[in-house]
């Protein structure tokens, strides 16, 4: 089994403050388990995080990460949401995420 970081993706564009956090976590889990979204078995969804509108999704298999990243457009759609929300999915990288946090928290 690949390291957890290799099986994790970063999701940005999560609508913030619309629903309870546990409901949004559930919606994200369902989205990334669906085959139409190139998804698969989800091990964990981390939401909310320290960054507004950002979630981390860890899959059970690294192959799912690759297929999720290949999908051109992820649209978060659910009957509990008033419209769809485009999500940006990127590979998790500890150095990149801390660099982004550095830029957000400490602008140059």
QUISUL-V867084 format. One record per run of one state. SS is the DSSP state (H for helix, E for strand, L for the rest). FROM is the first residue (numbers start at 1). LEN is the number of residues. Records with the same first field share a line. If there is no record, write none. Layout:
BEGIN
SS: FROM-LEN ; FROM-LEN
END
This chain:
BEGIN
L: 1-3 ; 13-8 ; 34-1 ; 38-4 ; 47-7 ; 60-2 ; 71-3 ; 77-8 ; 92-2 ; 106-3
H: 4-4 ; 21-13 ; 35-3 ; 62-9 ; 94-12
E: 8-5 ; 42-5 ; 54-6 ; 74-3 ; 85-7
END
